Amino acid sequence: MAAFDFSADDVFALAEDIEINGEQFYRKAAEDVSDASQKDMLLGLADMEKDHKKLFEQVRTDLKEKEKTETIFDPEGDAEKYLKALADIRVFFDQPMDTSSMKNILKTAIQAEKDSIVLYLGMKELVPEKYGKNRIERIIKEEMGHVRMLSGELKKQKQ
């Protein structure tokens, strides 16, 4: 048993923050490129992150009451602050970004998506079954889809 158990609700809240950071990352990258098709692709990725945030918000509203249960006494909201800090530090936040080429932007994005998967895999271990552990798999699958899609775009850049 971990020192702190989190609920699926906690992890989906974290996922929403990561999607916000991802959207900001892609919008910033789009500002820094001059090629119209690359700018459109990056803005499309930003919109996709925005859509994923909405998806995760919907999943959160659909969680069973037990999956939203606070698992620790936390009157100051420290667990939520911890998760927010984790999202900001680890994934898509103030990433050093070399926007000199689309390849570099995509490589940074792929690394951020991989970091998010590792983060979610770790968080999954902190969510007991009764608090919605199985729901975390949905986030992981979404992020794996991002890696596949971005990797495909990166391959196109190399041609």
C-alpha positions in Angstrom: 0.0 0.0 0.0 1.3 3.4 -0.9 1.7 6.2 1.6 -1.0 8.0 -0.3 -3.7 6.5 -2.4 -5.3 8.5 -5.1 -8.6 8.1 -6.8 -9.4 8.0 -10.5 -10.8 11.5 -10.1 -7.4 12.7 -8.9 -5.7 11.2 -12.0 -8.2 12.6 -14.4 -7.8 16.0 -12.9 -4.1 15.6 -13.5 -4.8 14.5 -17.1 -6.8 17.7 -17.7 -3.9 19.8 -16.5 -1.5 18.0 -18.8 -3.9 18.5 -21.8 -4.0 22.2 -21.0 -0.2 22.3 -21.0 -0.1 20.3 -24.2 -2.5 22.7 -25.9 -0.3 25.7 -24.8 2.8 23.9 -26.1 1.4 23.4 -29.5 0.0 26.9 -29.8 3.4 28.3 -28.8 5.1 26.1 -31.4 2.6 27.2 -34.0 3.5 30.8 -33.3 7.1 30.0 -34.0 6.8 28.3 -37.4 6.3 30.2 -40.7 5.2 27.3 -42.9 1.3 27.5 -43.2 0.8 23.7 -43.3 3.0 23.1 -40.3 1.2 25.9 -38.4 -2.1 24.3 -39.3 -0.9 20.9 -38.1 0.3 22.3 -34.8 -2.9 24.2 -34.3 -4.8 20.9 -35.1 -2.7 19.2 -32.4 -3.6 22.0 -29.9 -7.3 21.5 -30.7 -6.8 17.8 -30.2 -5.4 18.4 -26.7 -8.3 20.7 -26.0 -10.7 17.9 -27.1 -9.0 15.4 -24.9 -9.3 17.7 -21.9 -13.1 17.8 -22.6 -13.1 14.0 -22.9 -11.4 13.6 -19.6 -13.8 16.2 -18.0 -16.7 14.1 -19.3 -15.1 10.9 -17.9 -14.7 12.6 -14.6 -18.3 13.5 -14.4 -19.2 9.9 -15.3 -17.0 8.4 -12.5 -18.8 6.5 -9.8 -19.0 8.2 -6.4 -16.5 5.8 -4.9 -14.0 6.7 -7.7 -14.3 10.3 -6.7 -13.7 9.6 -3.0 -11.0 11.5 -1.3 -8.6 8.8 0.0 -6.7 10.9 2.4 -7.5 13.6 4.9 -6.3 16.7 3.1 -8.0 19.9 4.3 -5.4 22.1 2.7 -5.7 20.5 -0.7 -2.0 19.5 -0.7 -2.5 16.3 -2.8 -4.2 18.4 -5.5 -1.4 20.9 -5.4 1.2 18.1 -5.6 -0.5 16.6 -8.7 -0.7 20.0 -10.4 3.0 20.6 -9.7 3.7 17.1 -11.1 1.8 17.9 -14.3 3.5 21.3 -14.7 7.0 20.0 -14.0 7.0 16.7 -15.9 4.9 17.1 -19.0 4.7 19.9 -21.6 5.6 22.6 -19.2 8.5 25.0 -19.9 10.0 22.3 -22.1 13.1 23.7 -23.8 11.8 24.0 -27.3 13.8 24.2 -30.5 11.4 25.4 -33.1 14.0 25.7 -35.8 12.5 22.6 -37.5 9.3 20.6 -37.4 11.3 17.5 -36.6 12.6 19.1 -33.4 9.1 20.2 -32.4 7.7 16.7 -33.0 10.6 15.1 -31.1 9.9 17.3 -28.1 6.1 16.5 -28.3 6.8 12.8 -28.5 9.1 13.0 -25.5 6.4 14.9 -23.5 3.8 12.3 -24.5 6.1 9.5 -23.4 6.7 11.3 -20.1 3.0 11.5 -19.6 2.6 7.8 -20.1 5.3 7.0 -17.6 3.6 9.4 -15.2 0.2 7.8 -15.6 1.7 4.3 -15.2 3.1 5.4 -11.9 -0.1 7.1 -10.8 -2.1 3.9 -11.8 -0.1 2.1 -9.1 -1.3 4.6 -6.5 -5.0 4.2 -7.3 -6.5 1.1 -5.6 -9.0 -1.0 -7.6 -11.9 0.3 -5.5 -11.1 3.9 -6.4 -11.1 3.4 -10.2 -7.6 2.0 -11.1 -9.0 0.4 -14.3 -10.2 3.8 -15.5 -6.6 5.1 -15.7 -5.9 2.7 -18.6 -8.1 4.9 -20.8 -5.8 7.9 -20.3 -2.7 5.8 -21.1 -4.3 4.5 -24.3 -5.1 8.0 -25.4 -1.5 9.1 -24.8 -0.2 6.1 -26.6 -2.3 7.1 -29.6 -0.7 10.5 -29.5 2.8 9.0 -29.6 1.8 6.8 -32.6 0.3 9.8 -34.5 3.2 12.1 -33.7 5.7 9.4 -34.7 3.9 9.1 -38.0 4.2 12.8 -38.5 7.9 12.7 -37.7 8.4 9.9 -40.3 6.8 12.1 -42.9 9.2 15.0 -42.0 12.2 12.8 -42.7 11.0 12.0 -46.2 
